[in-house]
Amino acid sequence: MLWYETKGPEGDVFVSTRVRLARNLVDYPFEPRLSEAGAREIIEKVKSALGEKEGYTYLDFTGADDAKKQSLVEKHLVSPEFAEKSTPCAVVENEDKQVYVMICEEDHLRIQCIRSGFDPEGALDAARAADAAVDASLHIAFDEQLGYLTHCPTNLGTGLRISVMMFLPALTITGRIKSIQGQLSKIGLTVRGTTGEGSAAKGCLYQFSNCVTQGVTEEEILSNLREAVGSIARVERETRRQLLENNEDTLRDRVMRALGTMRSAYMVDTEELYRLYADVRMGVAMGICDQVTYPQLDTLLIRCMPATLTIEAGKSLSVPQRDKLRAQVLRTSMQQAEK
């Protein structure tokens, strides 16, 4: 089952948790000096290390069509940069463990685990298990002083990034998110948009992750991030309480209008989809509506993304056709959710 189809801990604020380990093999150069032959060798070695007997399946990303690639980006399973690669690359995945390994991205391996809600320990344990399987059969580049050797110096050391996707409608509405963003670098965190580095925040969704990977242990990274995002979550919940206390009628009207649009709209574009998602999810979190659940809303958001809609349709769609299909999916899903 995919991460967004399940209910995770503290789902009112935390949409997902992702752990990523950057690893490289000895005797192969980093990108962009890695040859196509070298990339294919790495792919075969990782494919053997994480075989079907461990529950992993293999996807040759080089030959995948654009819609398939972009759909995996929309599901946050691979990076946008990885989807744009034209040189040999692949994905090895284990849906049961929610582990996805990008082979020949910026680093030779990007071992990722993504979980619903706030579950950094569970995600880290699953990523470590995949890392151990790789390390048992492959020679990983490691230096006693520098730690794991990576393409980008900012990933040296543990090679560990822990990121959480947080849903922060109250801080967005009040504008308080800007002051929080300005303070993050002081506590070793960075904030990114909905699809990662360089992207804008949509649907009141923000990704927070650690900046520092060297000179700290994995446990310290985990502890620091848990403390920081825990503080943000507390402020978000308190701000929601204040908003509801002072503007209940306005908030209820906003949420119910969004619900009504989801139930009856004939065309919905991607930008409106994010607004509807944010308003209805806020309504669920504040106890204004109980017609849908977090997994249903998160699944709807993913299903209605452009590439994923195209795959569902089984053919190329014009923008108006996609907007009509998106509205149809919303209407049908809301009817099923409310039965």
Secondary structure, 3 states (H helix, E strand, C coil): CCHHHCCCCCCCCEEEEEEEEEECECCCCCCCCCCHHHHHHHHHHHHHHCCHHHCCEEEECCCCCHHHHHHHHHCCCCCHHHHCCCCCCEEEEECCCCEEEEECCCCCEEEEEEEECCCHHHHHHHHHHHHHHHHHHCCECEECCCEECCCCHHHCECCEEEEEEEECHHHHHHCCHHHHHHHHHHHCEEEEECCECCCCCCCCEEEEEECCCCCCCHHHHHHHHHHHHHHHHHHHHHHHHHHHHHHHHHHHHHHHHHHHHHHHCCCCCHHHHHHHHHHHHHHHHCCCCCCCCHHHHHHHHHHCCHHHHHHHHCCCCCHHHHHHHHHHHHHHHHHHHCC
